[in-house]
Amino acid sequence: MASLNPDEIERYKRHLVLRDVGGQGQQKLKAAKVLVVGAGGLGSPVIVYLAAAGVGTIGVVDDDTVSLSNLQRQILHGTRDVERAKVDSAKDAVSHLNPHVDVRCHNERVRADNVLALFENYDLIVDGSDNFETRYLVSDACYLAKKTLVFAALGPFDGYLTTFKPHEQDGDGNPYPTYRCVFPEAPSGEAVFNCSEVGVLGAVAGVMGTLQATEVLKEIIGAGDTMAGKLLIYDALGCRFQTITLKWDRNNPLSGENASIRDLSLHSEQAA
């Protein structure tokens, strides 16, 4: 495991004195490779806090450019970055924050024909996407690749967080749930939240993205309780958090007892 140089020891000293992190935990963070899908409202705080914490390699996959309307919530980018590729803006922001972090830019959209290759070189995946098509694709690909997925989603004044690792078992000996256990099918078009139409309070993205980053760090260093099998719901207007239990769905088509999804061809058909 890579050792820490004097600059890193000074930089991470508040981690090094933490009982559940310490030198060994910080070395695990330095050795870790995390891919963040989306450098937007959720991806921004995730990337910032992973970089600040010393995660050694952060991949950023996004094919979008920065627009002025992004800046109300996408704190990774600034006014001078408008019209730049988000992955380039992210790389510059991280380099200013922590030069010890290797940022790998993937200026492309996650698709059925590239997602497994993208995931191959990373230990853990973070979903900061904003549409159901990408969420199902990322979750299915993580299941097939046996990668842990830290997931969050936003509403106008609310947010949702969980960790998916169905390649592991819960205390009852059952697989942890997948995204399809929670949402067997995508909601109808009328029920889908669209940020551009109904808006989102920018700080809510910050809350949920920060929680995502925390769960990523916990998974890397092995601290605390996993969010696998649990869903955290945040109500900003009521300033309330609620956690509910998620269970493996024996009938879900991905990881159920009679699974019918064996590859990503379903997503190729949807894209066509």
Contacts in CASP RR format, 6 or more apart in sequence:
PFRMAT RR
TARGET T0000
AUTHOR 0000-0000-0000
METHOD contacts of the structure
MODEL  1
MASLNPDEIERYKRHLVLRDVGGQGQQKLKAAKVLVVGAGGLGSPVIVYL
AAAGVGTIGVVDDDTVSLSNLQRQILHGTRDVERAKVDSAKDAVSHLNPH
VDVRCHNERVRADNVLALFENYDLIVDGSDNFETRYLVSDACYLAKKTLV
FAALGPFDGYLTTFKPHEQDGDGNPYPTYRCVFPEAPSGEAVFNCSEVGV
LGAVAGVMGTLQATEVLKEIIGAGDTMAGKLLIYDALGCRFQTITLKWDR
NNPLSGENASIRDLSLHSEQAA
1 24 0 8 1.000
1 27 0 8 1.000
1 28 0 8 1.000
1 30 0 8 1.000
1 31 0 8 1.000
2 27 0 8 1.000
2 30 0 8 1.000
2 31 0 8 1.000
3 27 0 8 1.000
4 12 0 8 1.000
4 23 0 8 1.000
4 26 0 8 1.000
4 27 0 8 1.000
4 30 0 8 1.000
7 100 0 8 1.000
8 26 0 8 1.000
8 30 0 8 1.000
8 54 0 8 1.000
8 100 0 8 1.000
9 16 0 8 1.000
11 54 0 8 1.000
11 98 0 8 1.000
11 100 0 8 1.000
12 26 0 8 1.000
12 53 0 8 1.000
12 54 0 8 1.000
15 21 0 8 1.000
15 22 0 8 1.000
15 23 0 8 1.000
15 25 0 8 1.000
15 26 0 8 1.000
15 29 0 8 1.000
15 53 0 8 1.000
16 22 0 8 1.000
16 23 0 8 1.000
16 26 0 8 1.000
20 221 0 8 1.000
20 222 0 8 1.000
20 223 0 8 1.000
20 224 0 8 1.000
21 221 0 8 1.000
21 223 0 8 1.000
25 220 0 8 1.000
25 221 0 8 1.000
26 54 0 8 1.000
28 220 0 8 1.000
28 221 0 8 1.000
29 53 0 8 1.000
29 54 0 8 1.000
29 55 0 8 1.000
29 56 0 8 1.000
29 217 0 8 1.000
29 220 0 8 1.000
29 221 0 8 1.000
30 54 0 8 1.000
30 55 0 8 1.000
30 56 0 8 1.000
30 100 0 8 1.000
31 56 0 8 1.000
32 55 0 8 1.000
32 56 0 8 1.000
32 57 0 8 1.000
32 123 0 8 1.000
32 124 0 8 1.000
32 220 0 8 1.000
33 56 0 8 1.000
33 57 0 8 1.000
33 58 0 8 1.000
33 59 0 8 1.000
33 121 0 8 1.000
33 122 0 8 1.000
33 123 0 8 1.000
33 124 0 8 1.000
34 50 0 8 1.000
34 55 0 8 1.000
34 57 0 8 1.000
34 58 0 8 1.000
34 59 0 8 1.000
34 122 0 8 1.000
34 123 0 8 1.000
34 124 0 8 1.000
34 125 0 8 1.000
34 126 0 8 1.000
34 216 0 8 1.000
34 220 0 8 1.000
35 58 0 8 1.000
35 59 0 8 1.000
35 60 0 8 1.000
35 61 0 8 1.000
35 118 0 8 1.000
35 119 0 8 1.000
35 122 0 8 1.000
35 124 0 8 1.000
35 125 0 8 1.000
35 126 0 8 1.000
36 43 0 8 1.000
36 46 0 8 1.000
36 47 0 8 1.000
36 50 0 8 1.000
36 58 0 8 1.000
36 59 0 8 1.000
36 60 0 8 1.000
36 61 0 8 1.000
36 126 0 8 1.000
36 128 0 8 1.000
37 61 0 8 1.000
37 62 0 8 1.000
37 110 0 8 1.000
37 125 0 8 1.000
37 126 0 8 1.000
37 127 0 8 1.000
37 128 0 8 1.000
37 129 0 8 1.000
37 134 0 8 1.000
37 138 0 8 1.000
38 60 0 8 1.000
38 61 0 8 1.000
38 62 0 8 1.000
38 86 0 8 1.000
38 128 0 8 1.000
38 129 0 8 1.000
39 47 0 8 1.000
39 60 0 8 1.000
39 62 0 8 1.000
39 64 0 8 1.000
39 74 0 8 1.000
39 76 0 8 1.000
39 77 0 8 1.000
39 86 0 8 1.000
39 87 0 8 1.000
39 89 0 8 1.000
39 90 0 8 1.000
40 62 0 8 1.000
40 70 0 8 1.000
40 73 0 8 1.000
40 74 0 8 1.000
40 76 0 8 1.000
40 86 0 8 1.000
40 128 0 8 1.000
40 130 0 8 1.000
40 205 0 8 1.000
41 70 0 8 1.000
41 73 0 8 1.000
41 74 0 8 1.000
41 75 0 8 1.000
41 128 0 8 1.000
41 154 0 8 1.000
41 202 0 8 1.000
41 205 0 8 1.000
41 206 0 8 1.000
41 209 0 8 1.000
42 128 0 8 1.000
42 152 0 8 1.000
42 154 0 8 1.000
42 205 0 8 1.000
42 206 0 8 1.000
42 208 0 8 1.000
42 209 0 8 1.000
42 212 0 8 1.000
43 74 0 8 1.000
43 76 0 8 1.000
43 126 0 8 1.000
43 128 0 8 1.000
43 209 0 8 1.000
43 212 0 8 1.000
44 73 0 8 1.000
44 74 0 8 1.000
44 75 0 8 1.000
44 76 0 8 1.000
44 77 0 8 1.000
44 205 0 8 1.000
44 206 0 8 1.000
44 209 0 8 1.000
45 75 0 8 1.000
45 76 0 8 1.000
45 205 0 8 1.000
45 206 0 8 1.000
45 209 0 8 1.000
45 210 0 8 1.000
45 212 0 8 1.000
45 213 0 8 1.000
46 126 0 8 1.000
46 128 0 8 1.000
46 209 0 8 1.000
46 210 0 8 1.000
46 212 0 8 1.000
46 213 0 8 1.000
46 216 0 8 1.000
47 58 0 8 1.000
47 60 0 8 1.000
47 76 0 8 1.000
47 90 0 8 1.000
47 93 0 8 1.000
47 94 0 8 1.000
48 75 0 8 1.000
48 76 0 8 1.000
48 93 0 8 1.000
48 94 0 8 1.000
48 97 0 8 1.000
48 213 0 8 1.000
49 209 0 8 1.000
49 210 0 8 1.000
49 213 0 8 1.000
49 214 0 8 1.000
49 217 0 8 1.000
50 58 0 8 1.000
50 213 0 8 1.000
50 216 0 8 1.000
50 217 0 8 1.000
51 58 0 8 1.000
51 94 0 8 1.000
51 97 0 8 1.000
51 98 0 8 1.000
51 101 0 8 1.000
51 103 0 8 1.000
52 97 0 8 1.000
52 98 0 8 1.000
53 213 0 8 1.000
53 217 0 8 1.000
54 98 0 8 1.000
54 100 0 8 1.000
54 101 0 8 1.000
55 101 0 8 1.000
55 216 0 8 1.000
55 217 0 8 1.000
55 220 0 8 1.000
56 100 0 8 1.000
56 101 0 8 1.000
56 102 0 8 1.000
57 101 0 8 1.000
57 102 0 8 1.000
57 104 0 8 1.000
57 122 0 8 1.000
58 94 0 8 1.000
58 101 0 8 1.000
58 102 0 8 1.000
58 103 0 8 1.000
58 104 0 8 1.000
59 103 0 8 1.000
59 104 0 8 1.000
59 105 0 8 1.000
59 106 0 8 1.000
59 122 0 8 1.000
60 86 0 8 1.000
60 87 0 8 1.000
60 90 0 8 1.000
60 91 0 8 1.000
60 103 0 8 1.000
60 104 0 8 1.000
60 105 0 8 1.000
60 106 0 8 1.000
61 87 0 8 1.000
61 106 0 8 1.000
61 108 0 8 1.000
61 110 0 8 1.000
61 118 0 8 1.000
62 85 0 8 1.000
62 86 0 8 1.000
62 87 0 8 1.000
62 90 0 8 1.000
62 106 0 8 1.000
62 107 0 8 1.000
63 107 0 8 1.000
63 108 0 8 1.000
63 109 0 8 1.000
64 85 0 8 1.000
64 86 0 8 1.000
65 83 0 8 1.000
65 84 0 8 1.000
65 85 0 8 1.000
65 86 0 8 1.000
66 74 0 8 1.000
66 77 0 8 1.000
66 78 0 8 1.000
66 81 0 8 1.000
66 82 0 8 1.000
66 83 0 8 1.000
66 84 0 8 1.000
66 85 0 8 1.000
66 86 0 8 1.000
66 89 0 8 1.000
67 82 0 8 1.000
67 83 0 8 1.000
68 79 0 8 1.000
68 82 0 8 1.000
69 196 0 8 1.000
70 77 0 8 1.000
71 77 0 8 1.000
71 78 0 8 1.000
71 79 0 8 1.000
71 82 0 8 1.000
72 202 0 8 1.000
73 200 0 8 1.000
73 202 0 8 1.000
73 203 0 8 1.000
73 205 0 8 1.000
73 206 0 8 1.000
74 205 0 8 1.000
75 206 0 8 1.000
76 86 0 8 1.000
76 89 0 8 1.000
76 90 0 8 1.000
76 93 0 8 1.000
77 84 0 8 1.000
77 86 0 8 1.000
77 89 0 8 1.000
77 90 0 8 1.000
77 93 0 8 1.000
78 89 0 8 1.000
81 89 0 8 1.000
81 92 0 8 1.000
85 105 0 8 1.000
85 107 0 8 1.000
87 105 0 8 1.000
87 106 0 8 1.000
87 107 0 8 1.000
88 105 0 8 1.000
88 107 0 8 1.000
90 103 0 8 1.000
90 105 0 8 1.000
91 103 0 8 1.000
91 105 0 8 1.000
94 101 0 8 1.000
94 103 0 8 1.000
95 101 0 8 1.000
95 103 0 8 1.000
106 118 0 8 1.000
108 114 0 8 1.000
110 118 0 8 1.000
110 129 0 8 1.000
110 134 0 8 1.000
110 137 0 8 1.000
110 138 0 8 1.000
111 137 0 8 1.000
111 267 0 8 1.000
111 271 0 8 1.000
112 137 0 8 1.000
112 264 0 8 1.000
112 265 0 8 1.000
112 267 0 8 1.000
112 268 0 8 1.000
112 271 0 8 1.000
113 268 0 8 1.000
115 137 0 8 1.000
115 138 0 8 1.000
115 141 0 8 1.000
115 264 0 8 1.000
116 141 0 8 1.000
116 144 0 8 1.000
116 145 0 8 1.000
116 264 0 8 1.000
119 125 0 8 1.000
119 141 0 8 1.000
119 142 0 8 1.000
119 145 0 8 1.000
119 147 0 8 1.000
120 145 0 8 1.000
122 147 0 8 1.000
123 147 0 8 1.000
123 148 0 8 1.000
123 220 0 8 1.000
124 147 0 8 1.000
124 148 0 8 1.000
124 149 0 8 1.000
124 150 0 8 1.000
124 216 0 8 1.000
124 219 0 8 1.000
124 220 0 8 1.000
125 138 0 8 1.000
125 142 0 8 1.000
125 147 0 8 1.000
125 148 0 8 1.000
125 149 0 8 1.000
125 150 0 8 1.000
126 149 0 8 1.000
126 150 0 8 1.000
126 212 0 8 1.000
126 216 0 8 1.000
127 134 0 8 1.000
127 135 0 8 1.000
127 138 0 8 1.000
127 139 0 8 1.000
127 149 0 8 1.000
127 150 0 8 1.000
127 151 0 8 1.000
127 152 0 8 1.000
128 151 0 8 1.000
128 152 0 8 1.000
128 212 0 8 1.000
129 135 0 8 1.000
129 138 0 8 1.000
130 154 0 8 1.000
130 195 0 8 1.000
132 183 0 8 1.000
132 186 0 8 1.000
132 187 0 8 1.000
132 192 0 8 1.000
133 186 0 8 1.000
133 267 0 8 1.000
133 270 0 8 1.000
135 151 0 8 1.000
135 153 0 8 1.000
135 179 0 8 1.000
136 179 0 8 1.000
136 180 0 8 1.000
136 186 0 8 1.000
136 267 0 8 1.000
137 264 0 8 1.000
137 267 0 8 1.000
138 149 0 8 1.000
139 149 0 8 1.000
139 151 0 8 1.000
139 164 0 8 1.000
139 178 0 8 1.000
139 179 0 8 1.000
139 180 0 8 1.000
139 254 0 8 1.000
140 178 0 8 1.000
140 179 0 8 1.000
140 180 0 8 1.000
140 254 0 8 1.000
140 261 0 8 1.000
140 264 0 8 1.000
140 266 0 8 1.000
140 267 0 8 1.000
141 147 0 8 1.000
141 264 0 8 1.000
142 148 0 8 1.000
142 149 0 8 1.000
142 164 0 8 1.000
143 164 0 8 1.000
143 166 0 8 1.000
143 167 0 8 1.000
143 178 0 8 1.000
143 254 0 8 1.000
143 255 0 8 1.000
144 263 0 8 1.000
144 264 0 8 1.000
146 167 0 8 1.000
148 163 0 8 1.000
148 164 0 8 1.000
148 165 0 8 1.000
148 219 0 8 1.000
149 163 0 8 1.000
149 164 0 8 1.000
149 165 0 8 1.000
149 179 0 8 1.000
150 163 0 8 1.000
150 164 0 8 1.000
150 212 0 8 1.000
150 215 0 8 1.000
150 216 0 8 1.000
150 219 0 8 1.000
150 227 0 8 1.000
151 161 0 8 1.000
151 162 0 8 1.000
151 163 0 8 1.000
151 164 0 8 1.000
151 179 0 8 1.000
151 212 0 8 1.000
152 159 0 8 1.000
152 160 0 8 1.000
152 161 0 8 1.000
152 208 0 8 1.000
152 209 0 8 1.000
152 211 0 8 1.000
152 212 0 8 1.000
153 159 0 8 1.000
153 160 0 8 1.000
153 208 0 8 1.000
154 160 0 8 1.000
154 193 0 8 1.000
154 195 0 8 1.000
154 200 0 8 1.000
154 204 0 8 1.000
154 205 0 8 1.000
154 208 0 8 1.000
155 193 0 8 1.000
155 200 0 8 1.000
155 204 0 8 1.000
156 193 0 8 1.000
156 198 0 8 1.000
156 199 0 8 1.000
156 200 0 8 1.000
156 201 0 8 1.000
156 204 0 8 1.000
157 201 0 8 1.000
157 204 0 8 1.000
157 235 0 8 1.000
157 236 0 8 1.000
157 237 0 8 1.000
158 204 0 8 1.000
158 233 0 8 1.000
158 234 0 8 1.000
158 235 0 8 1.000
158 236 0 8 1.000
158 237 0 8 1.000
159 204 0 8 1.000
159 207 0 8 1.000
159 208 0 8 1.000
159 233 0 8 1.000
159 234 0 8 1.000
159 236 0 8 1.000
160 208 0 8 1.000
160 231 0 8 1.000
160 232 0 8 1.000
160 233 0 8 1.000
160 234 0 8 1.000
161 208 0 8 1.000
161 211 0 8 1.000
161 212 0 8 1.000
161 215 0 8 1.000
161 227 0 8 1.000
161 231 0 8 1.000
161 232 0 8 1.000
161 234 0 8 1.000
162 182 0 8 1.000
162 227 0 8 1.000
162 228 0 8 1.000
162 229 0 8 1.000
162 230 0 8 1.000
162 231 0 8 1.000
162 232 0 8 1.000
162 246 0 8 1.000
163 215 0 8 1.000
163 219 0 8 1.000
163 226 0 8 1.000
163 227 0 8 1.000
163 228 0 8 1.000
163 229 0 8 1.000
164 176 0 8 1.000
164 177 0 8 1.000
164 178 0 8 1.000
164 179 0 8 1.000
164 228 0 8 1.000
165 176 0 8 1.000
165 226 0 8 1.000
165 228 0 8 1.000
166 175 0 8 1.000
166 176 0 8 1.000
166 177 0 8 1.000
166 178 0 8 1.000
166 248 0 8 1.000
166 255 0 8 1.000
167 175 0 8 1.000
168 175 0 8 1.000
168 176 0 8 1.000
168 228 0 8 1.000
169 175 0 8 1.000
169 176 0 8 1.000
170 176 0 8 1.000
170 228 0 8 1.000
170 229 0 8 1.000
170 248 0 8 1.000
174 247 0 8 1.000
174 248 0 8 1.000
175 248 0 8 1.000
175 255 0 8 1.000
176 228 0 8 1.000
176 229 0 8 1.000
176 248 0 8 1.000
177 228 0 8 1.000
177 229 0 8 1.000
177 246 0 8 1.000
177 247 0 8 1.000
177 248 0 8 1.000
177 249 0 8 1.000
177 255 0 8 1.000
178 252 0 8 1.000
178 254 0 8 1.000
178 255 0 8 1.000
180 249 0 8 1.000
180 252 0 8 1.000
180 253 0 8 1.000
180 254 0 8 1.000
180 255 0 8 1.000
181 246 0 8 1.000
181 247 0 8 1.000
181 248 0 8 1.000
181 249 0 8 1.000
181 252 0 8 1.000
181 255 0 8 1.000
182 231 0 8 1.000
182 246 0 8 1.000
184 249 0 8 1.000
184 252 0 8 1.000
184 253 0 8 1.000
186 192 0 8 1.000
201 236 0 8 1.000
203 236 0 8 1.000
204 234 0 8 1.000
204 236 0 8 1.000
207 234 0 8 1.000
207 236 0 8 1.000
208 234 0 8 1.000
211 232 0 8 1.000
211 234 0 8 1.000
215 226 0 8 1.000
215 227 0 8 1.000
217 223 0 8 1.000
218 224 0 8 1.000
218 226 0 8 1.000
219 226 0 8 1.000
229 245 0 8 1.000
229 246 0 8 1.000
229 247 0 8 1.000
230 243 0 8 1.000
230 244 0 8 1.000
230 245 0 8 1.000
230 246 0 8 1.000
231 243 0 8 1.000
231 244 0 8 1.000
231 245 0 8 1.000
231 246 0 8 1.000
232 241 0 8 1.000
232 242 0 8 1.000
232 243 0 8 1.000
233 241 0 8 1.000
233 242 0 8 1.000
233 243 0 8 1.000
233 244 0 8 1.000
234 240 0 8 1.000
234 241 0 8 1.000
235 241 0 8 1.000
235 242 0 8 1.000
248 255 0 8 1.000
248 256 0 8 1.000
249 256 0 8 1.000
250 256 0 8 1.000
250 257 0 8 1.000
251 257 0 8 1.000
251 258 0 8 1.000
252 259 0 8 1.000
253 259 0 8 1.000
253 260 0 8 1.000
253 261 0 8 1.000
254 261 0 8 1.000
END
